[in-house]
Amino acid sequence: MKTLTNLALIAFLLTSTNVFATATPHEHQHDNANPQQQAQTYVCPMHPEVTGTKGDSCPKCGMDLEPKAKEVKTAEGTMHNAHEHH
């Protein structure tokens, strides 16, 4: 009888823990890129009018496209290309 009670208690604890674990929202990583990375524009270093996505090459010169520098607003409100300052 004691063994049956222990088995029933263990089964109840395992099921209730599993229900709570799946019901609560949680943060985790996926292998796919976030929307900001997916929307990244790539440009040809020699022909800035040529744009594409990661892995594309320029149809004019064959160079691999590089990520386009993002424009950031400065304190004065003017546009500025994002780059490292020396």
N, CA, C and O atoms as a MOPAC input file, in Angstrom:
PM7 MOZYME 1SCF
protein

 N      0.82900 1    -1.19300 1     0.00000 1
 C      0.00000 1     0.00000 1     0.00000 1
 C      0.87300 1     1.25600 1     0.00000 1
 O      0.57300 1     2.21800 1    -0.70700 1
 N      1.95400 1     1.25100 1     0.79100 1
 C      2.83600 1     2.39600 1     0.85800 1
 C      3.51000 1     2.63400 1    -0.49200 1
 O      3.68800 1     3.78300 1    -0.89500 1
 N      3.88500 1     1.57100 1    -1.19300 1
 C      4.51800 1     1.69300 1    -2.50200 1
 C      3.53800 1     2.30300 1    -3.50000 1
 O      3.92600 1     3.15600 1    -4.29800 1
 N      2.29500 1     1.88600 1    -3.46700 1
 C      1.27400 1     2.42800 1    -4.36700 1
 C      1.04400 1     3.91600 1    -4.10000 1
 O      0.87200 1     4.69800 1    -5.03500 1
 N      1.04300 1     4.29900 1    -2.83900 1
 C      0.87900 1     5.70700 1    -2.48000 1
 C      2.07400 1     6.52300 1    -2.97300 1
 O      1.89600 1     7.61800 1    -3.50500 1
 N      3.28500 1     6.00200 1    -2.80300 1
 C      4.48100 1     6.70700 1    -3.27300 1
 C      4.47100 1     6.85000 1    -4.79900 1
 O      4.81700 1     7.91000 1    -5.32100 1
 N      4.08300 1     5.80400 1    -5.50800 1
 C      4.01100 1     5.87700 1    -6.96700 1
 C      2.97500 1     6.90100 1    -7.42000 1
 O      3.21700 1     7.65100 1    -8.36600 1
 N      1.84200 1     6.93600 1    -6.76300 1
 C      0.80000 1     7.90500 1    -7.10500 1
 C      1.28700 1     9.32700 1    -6.82900 1
 O      1.01200 1    10.23500 1    -7.61400 1
 N      2.00100 1     9.52900 1    -5.73600 1
 C      2.53700 1    10.84500 1    -5.40000 1
 C      3.58800 1    11.27900 1    -6.42700 1
 O      3.58700 1    12.42800 1    -6.86700 1
 N      4.47000 1    10.37600 1    -6.80000 1
 C      5.49800 1    10.69400 1    -7.79400 1
 C      4.85200 1    11.02100 1    -9.14300 1
 O      5.25500 1    11.97400 1    -9.81100 1
 N      3.85900 1    10.23600 1    -9.53900 1
 C      3.17200 1    10.49000 1   -10.81100 1
 C      2.48000 1    11.84900 1   -10.78800 1
 O      2.52200 1    12.58900 1   -11.77100 1
 N      1.84500 1    12.17400 1    -9.67000 1
 C      1.18000 1    13.47100 1    -9.54500 1
 C      2.18700 1    14.61900 1    -9.63500 1
 O      1.94100 1    15.60900 1   -10.32300 1
 N      3.31700 1    14.48600 1    -8.94100 1
 C      4.33000 1    15.54100 1    -8.95300 1
 C      4.92300 1    15.72600 1   -10.35500 1
 O      5.13000 1    16.85900 1   -10.78900 1
 N      5.19200 1    14.64900 1   -11.05200 1
 C      5.74900 1    14.75100 1   -12.40000 1
 C      4.76500 1    15.41900 1   -13.36100 1
 O      5.15900 1    16.25600 1   -14.17400 1
 N      3.51700 1    15.05700 1   -13.27100 1
 C      2.51800 1    15.66000 1   -14.17400 1
 C      2.26800 1    17.11400 1   -13.83300 1
 O      2.17800 1    17.94800 1   -14.73400 1
 N      2.15600 1    17.43400 1   -12.57300 1
 C      1.88700 1    18.82800 1   -12.21800 1
 C      3.08400 1    19.71600 1   -12.55900 1
 O      2.89600 1    20.84900 1   -13.00100 1
 N      4.28900 1    19.23400 1   -12.36500 1
 C      5.48200 1    20.00600 1   -12.71900 1
 C      5.53200 1    20.23700 1   -14.22000 1
 O      5.85900 1    21.33800 1   -14.66300 1
 N      5.21900 1    19.23300 1   -15.00000 1
 C      5.23800 1    19.34400 1   -16.45800 1
 C      4.19000 1    20.34400 1   -16.93600 1
 O      4.45900 1    21.10700 1   -17.86400 1
 N      3.01800 1    20.36300 1   -16.33600 1
 C      1.96500 1    21.29700 1   -16.72200 1
 C      2.40600 1    22.72800 1   -16.44700 1
 O      2.20900 1    23.60400 1   -17.28900 1
 N      3.00100 1    22.98300 1   -15.27800 1
 C      3.44100 1    24.32800 1   -14.94800 1
 C      4.62100 1    24.75800 1   -15.81300 1
 O      4.72200 1    25.92800 1   -16.18300 1
 N      5.49800 1    23.83900 1   -16.13300 1
 C      6.66400 1    24.18100 1   -16.94600 1
 C      6.25600 1    24.58300 1   -18.35900 1
 O      6.85900 1    25.49000 1   -18.93200 1
 N      5.26400 1    23.94000 1   -18.92700 1
 C      4.84700 1    24.27600 1   -20.29200 1
 C      3.89000 1    25.45400 1   -20.32100 1
 O      3.74600 1    26.08600 1   -21.36800 1
 N      3.23300 1    25.77500 1   -19.22100 1
 C      2.25200 1    26.84900 1   -19.20600 1
 C      2.88800 1    28.21900 1   -19.00400 1
 O      2.30600 1    29.22600 1   -19.40600 1
 N      4.06400 1    28.28200 1   -18.39400 1
 C      4.67200 1    29.57300 1   -18.11300 1
 C      5.47000 1    30.06700 1   -19.31900 1
 O      6.18800 1    29.29100 1   -19.95000 1
 N      5.34700 1    31.35300 1   -19.63900 1
 C      6.14400 1    31.89100 1   -20.74800 1
 C      7.62000 1    31.93000 1   -20.36300 1
 O      7.96800 1    32.14200 1   -19.20100 1
 N      8.47100 1    31.72100 1   -21.35000 1
 C      9.89700 1    31.71500 1   -21.08100 1
 C     10.66600 1    32.22800 1   -22.28900 1
 O     10.17700 1    32.18700 1   -23.41800 1
 N     11.87700 1    32.71300 1   -22.03400 1
 C     12.74600 1    33.23700 1   -23.08800 1
 C     13.69300 1    32.13200 1   -23.53100 1
 O     14.21000 1    31.37700 1   -22.70700 1
 N     13.91800 1    32.04200 1   -24.84000 1
 C     14.89400 1    31.10900 1   -25.36800 1
 C     15.35000 1    31.55000 1   -26.75000 1
 O     14.69400 1    32.36700 1   -27.39600 1
 N     16.47100 1    31.00900 1   -27.20000 1
 C     17.05800 1    31.39500 1   -28.47800 1
 C     16.63900 1    30.41500 1   -29.57500 1
 O     16.46700 1    29.22200 1   -29.32700 1
 N     16.48200 1    30.93300 1   -30.77400 1
 C     16.24100 1    30.12000 1   -31.95000 1
 C     17.42800 1    30.28100 1   -32.88500 1
 O     18.17100 1    31.25800 1   -32.79000 1
 N     17.60800 1    29.32000 1   -33.79100 1
 C     18.70300 1    29.40600 1   -34.74600 1
 C     18.44700 1    30.45200 1   -35.81800 1
 O     19.39000 1    30.96800 1   -36.41800 1
 N     17.18400 1    30.76800 1   -36.06400 1
 C     16.89600 1    31.75700 1   -37.10800 1
 C     17.22600 1    33.16400 1   -36.60900 1
 O     17.20900 1    33.42800 1   -35.40600 1
 N     17.51900 1    34.04200 1   -37.52800 1
 C     17.92800 1    35.41200 1   -37.17900 1
 C     16.72000 1    36.23700 1   -36.74600 1
 O     15.58300 1    35.93500 1   -37.11000 1
 N     16.98100 1    37.27800 1   -35.97000 1
 C     15.90000 1    38.16700 1   -35.56900 1
 C     15.48100 1    39.03600 1   -36.75600 1
 O     16.23100 1    39.12800 1   -37.72800 1
 N     14.31700 1    39.67300 1   -36.71000 1
 C     13.83300 1    40.45900 1   -37.86000 1
 C     14.78500 1    41.56500 1   -38.29100 1
 O     14.85100 1    41.88200 1   -39.47900 1
 N     15.52400 1    42.16200 1   -37.35900 1
 C     16.45600 1    43.22500 1   -37.72500 1
 C     17.58100 1    42.66400 1   -38.58400 1
 O     17.99200 1    43.29800 1   -39.55500 1
 N     18.08600 1    41.47900 1   -38.23600 1
 C     19.14400 1    40.85800 1   -39.03400 1
 C     18.61200 1    40.40500 1   -40.38500 1
 O     19.32000 1    40.49400 1   -41.38900 1
 N     17.37100 1    39.92000 1   -40.42500 1
 C     16.79100 1    39.47100 1   -41.67600 1
 C     16.59600 1    40.64200 1   -42.63300 1
 O     16.67900 1    40.45900 1   -43.84800 1
 N     16.34200 1    41.83200 1   -42.11600 1
 C     16.07300 1    42.99400 1   -42.95400 1
 C     17.35300 1    43.74200 1   -43.34300 1
 O     17.27300 1    44.78900 1   -43.98700 1
 N     18.51700 1    43.23500 1   -42.97100 1
 C     19.78300 1    43.89100 1   -43.27500 1
 C     19.96200 1    44.00600 1   -44.78400 1
 O     19.78900 1    43.03000 1   -45.51300 1
 N     20.31100 1    45.20700 1   -45.24900 1
 C     20.53800 1    45.45000 1   -46.66900 1
 C     22.03100 1    45.34400 1   -46.94800 1
 O     22.85400 1    45.82600 1   -46.16900 1
 N     22.37200 1    44.71400 1   -48.05900 1
 C     23.75800 1    44.57300 1   -48.48300 1
 C     23.95800 1    45.36800 1   -49.76800 1
 O     23.08400 1    45.38900 1   -50.63600 1
 N     25.12100 1    46.02500 1   -49.88600 1
 C     25.42000 1    46.84900 1   -51.05700 1
 C     26.80200 1    46.48000 1   -51.59700 1
 O     27.64100 1    45.92800 1   -50.88500 1
 N     27.01400 1    46.79900 1   -52.87500 1
 C     28.31500 1    46.59800 1   -53.50100 1
 C     29.23600 1    47.75000 1   -53.09700 1
 O     28.82300 1    48.90700 1   -53.16400 1
 N     30.47200 1    47.46500 1   -52.67900 1
 C     31.39200 1    48.54500 1   -52.30600 1
 C     31.73500 1    49.45900 1   -53.47900 1
 O     32.02100 1    50.63800 1   -53.27400 1
 N     31.71100 1    48.93400 1   -54.70500 1
 C     32.05300 1    49.72700 1   -55.88300 1
 C     30.82800 1    50.35100 1   -56.55200 1
 O     30.94400 1    51.38100 1   -57.21700 1
 N     29.66600 1    49.73900 1   -56.38200 1
 C     28.43400 1    50.21400 1   -57.01200 1
 C     27.33600 1    50.29800 1   -55.95300 1
 O     26.53700 1    49.36800 1   -55.83800 1
 N     27.26800 1    51.38700 1   -55.17300 1
 C     26.31200 1    51.49600 1   -54.06200 1
 C     24.85100 1    51.40300 1   -54.49200 1
 O     23.98000 1    51.15800 1   -53.65800 1
 N     24.57000 1    51.59500 1   -55.77800 1
 C     23.18200 1    51.48000 1   -56.23700 1
 C     22.73500 1    50.02000 1   -56.32200 1
 O     21.54000 1    49.74300 1   -56.41600 1
 N     23.69700 1    49.07900 1   -56.28900 1
 C     23.37100 1    47.65000 1   -56.33900 1
 C     23.15900 1    47.16200 1   -54.91500 1
 O     24.06500 1    47.23700 1   -54.08500 1
 N     21.95600 1    46.65900 1   -54.63200 1
 C     21.63300 1    46.14700 1   -53.30300 1
 C     21.17600 1    44.70700 1   -53.41100 1
 O     20.79700 1    44.23600 1   -54.48300 1
 N     21.21700 1    44.01800 1   -52.28700 1
 C     20.76300 1    42.63000 1   -52.25600 1
 C     20.73100 1    42.11900 1   -50.83500 1
 O     20.65000 1    42.89000 1   -49.87900 1
 N     20.79600 1    40.81000 1   -50.71400 1
 C     20.77700 1    40.17500 1   -49.40500 1
 C     22.10000 1    39.46500 1   -49.17100 1
 O     22.95600 1    39.42100 1   -50.05500 1
 N     22.26300 1    38.91000 1   -47.97700 1
 C     23.50100 1    38.23800 1   -47.60400 1
 C     23.80300 1    37.11300 1   -48.58800 1
 O     22.92800 1    36.30800 1   -48.90600 1
 N     25.04100 1    37.05900 1   -49.06900 1
 C     25.45600 1    36.01000 1   -49.98400 1
 C     25.34700 1    36.38900 1   -51.44800 1
 O     25.83900 1    35.65900 1   -52.30900 1
 N     24.70800 1    37.52700 1   -51.75600 1
 C     24.58900 1    37.97300 1   -53.14600 1
 C     25.90000 1    38.58800 1   -53.60700 1
 O     26.73600 1    38.98900 1   -52.79700 1
 N     26.06600 1    38.65600 1   -54.93700 1
 C     27.22800 1    39.33600 1   -55.49600 1
 C     26.74400 1    40.37600 1   -56.50200 1
 O     25.62500 1    40.29400 1   -57.01000 1
 N     27.59500 1    41.34300 1   -56.77800 1
 C     27.25600 1    42.43500 1   -57.68700 1
 C     27.23800 1    41.91400 1   -59.12100 1
 O     28.20100 1    41.27800 1   -59.54900 1
 N     26.16100 1    42.16900 1   -59.88000 1
 C     26.10700 1    41.71900 1   -61.26900 1
 C     27.04400 1    42.50800 1   -62.18800 1
 O     27.36400 1    42.05300 1   -63.28600 1
 N     27.48500 1    43.69400 1   -61.73900 1
 C     28.35600 1    44.52500 1   -62.56700 1
 C     29.81900 1    44.11400 1   -62.45100 1
 O     30.51500 1    44.02900 1   -63.46300 1
 N     30.30500 1    43.85400 1   -61.21400 1
 C     31.72900 1    43.57000 1   -61.02400 1
 C     32.00000 1    42.20700 1   -60.38800 1
 O     33.14400 1    41.75300 1   -60.37100 1
 N     30.95100 1    41.54500 1   -59.85900 1
 C     31.12600 1    40.22600 1   -59.26300 1
 C     31.57500 1    40.23200 1   -57.81100 1
 O     31.74100 1    39.16700 1   -57.21500 1
 N     31.77800 1    41.42100 1   -57.22400 1
 C     32.19700 1    41.48700 1   -55.82000 1
 C     31.06000 1    41.05600 1   -54.90200 1
 O     29.88400 1    41.23000 1   -55.22100 1
 N     31.43600 1    40.48700 1   -53.75100 1
 C     30.43000 1    40.13500 1   -52.74700 1
 C     29.84600 1    41.40600 1   -52.15600 1
 O     30.56400 1    42.37500 1   -51.91200 1
 N     28.52900 1    41.39600 1   -51.92700 1
 C     27.88800 1    42.54800 1   -51.30300 1
 C     28.23000 1    42.58300 1   -49.81900 1
 O     28.36100 1    41.53700 1   -49.18300 1
 N     28.37400 1    43.78400 1   -49.27200 1
 C     28.71600 1    43.97800 1   -47.86600 1
 C     27.54600 1    44.63000 1   -47.13600 1
 O     26.74600 1    45.33200 1   -47.75400 1
 N     27.43800 1    44.40300 1   -45.81500 1
 C     26.34000 1    45.02700 1   -45.06000 1
 C     26.38600 1    46.54100 1   -45.18300 1
 O     27.44800 1    47.15600 1   -45.07900 1
 N     25.22100 1    47.12900 1   -45.40500 1
 C     25.12100 1    48.58200 1   -45.52100 1
 C     25.23400 1    49.18900 1   -44.13100 1
 O     24.61100 1    48.70500 1   -43.18600 1
 N     26.03100 1    50.25100 1   -44.00400 1
 C     26.16300 1    50.94600 1   -42.72200 1
 C     24.82400 1    51.57500 1   -42.37600 1
 O     24.18800 1    52.20300 1   -43.22200 1
 N     24.39900 1    51.40400 1   -41.13300 1
 C     23.12300 1    51.97200 1   -40.70100 1
 C     23.29300 1    53.43500 1   -40.40900 1
 O     24.32000 1    53.86000 1   -39.88000 1
 N     22.27800 1    54.21500 1   -40.75700 1
 C     22.31300 1    55.64500 1   -40.46700 1
 C     21.75300 1    55.88300 1   -39.08400 1
 O     20.72200 1    55.32500 1   -38.70900 1
 N     22.44600 1    56.71900 1   -38.33100 1
 C     22.05100 1    57.01600 1   -36.96500 1
 C     21.89600 1    58.51500 1   -36.82700 1
 O     22.70300 1    59.27900 1   -37.35600 1
 N     20.85700 1    58.94100 1   -36.11500 1
 C     20.67600 1    60.37500 1   -35.87700 1
 C     21.61400 1    60.82200 1   -34.76900 1
 O     21.71100 1    60.18200 1   -33.72200 1
 N     22.30100 1    61.93000 1   -35.01200 1
 C     23.17600 1    62.49100 1   -33.98800 1
 C     22.35800 1    63.44100 1   -33.12200 1
 O     21.17100 1    63.65500 1   -33.37200 1
 N     22.98600 1    63.99700 1   -32.12300 1
 C     22.29500 1    64.89800 1   -31.19400 1
 C     21.73000 1    66.11300 1   -31.91200 1
 O     20.69800 1    66.64600 1   -31.50200 1
 N     22.39600 1    66.56600 1   -32.99000 1
 C     21.92000 1    67.73900 1   -33.71000 1
 C     20.75300 1    67.40500 1   -34.64100 1
 O     20.13800 1    68.30100 1   -35.21800 1
 N     20.44900 1    66.09700 1   -34.78500 1
 C     19.34200 1    65.69800 1   -35.63900 1
 C     19.74900 1    65.41000 1   -37.07300 1
 O     18.89800 1    65.08200 1   -37.89900 1
 N     21.03200 1    65.52600 1   -37.38700 1
 C     21.48300 1    65.22900 1   -38.74000 1
 C     21.76400 1    63.73900 1   -38.87700 1
 O     22.00000 1    63.04600 1   -37.88700 1
 N     21.73700 1    63.26000 1   -40.10400 1
 C     21.99900 1    61.85100 1   -40.34700 1
 C     23.50700 1    61.61900 1   -40.36300 1
 O     24.27600 1    62.47500 1   -40.80000 1
 N     23.91000 1    60.46300 1   -39.88600 1
 C     25.32300 1    60.12600 1   -39.79500 1
 C     25.45900 1    58.62800 1   -39.99700 1
 O     24.72600 1    57.85600 1   -39.37900 1
 N     26.37900 1    58.20000 1   -40.84800 1
 C     26.61200 1    56.77100 1   -41.03900 1
 C     27.29200 1    56.20100 1   -39.80400 1
 O     28.22500 1    56.79800 1   -39.26700 1
 N     26.81600 1    55.03500 1   -39.35400 1
 C     27.36000 1    54.41100 1   -38.16200 1
 C     28.73000 1    53.82300 1   -38.45700 1
 O     28.88000 1    53.03100 1   -39.38700 1
 N     29.72500 1    54.20200 1   -37.67500 1
 C     31.05800 1    53.63000 1   -37.77300 1
 C     31.78900 1    53.86600 1   -36.46400 1
 O     31.36300 1    54.66500 1   -35.63100 1
 N     32.89900 1    53.15700 1   -36.29900 1
 C     33.67700 1    53.33200 1   -35.08300 1
 C     34.49900 1    54.60500 1   -35.16700 1
 O     35.07400 1    54.91500 1   -36.21100 1
 N     34.55300 1    55.33500 1   -34.07100 1
 C     35.37300 1    56.53500 1   -34.00500 1
 C     36.74900 1    56.17000 1   -33.48800 1
 O     36.88500 1    55.30300 1   -32.62500 1
 N     37.76900 1    56.83000 1   -34.01500 1
 C     39.14800 1    56.52400 1   -33.60500 1
 C     39.58900 1    57.44700 1   -32.51000 1
 O     40.72000 1    57.34500 1   -32.03300 1

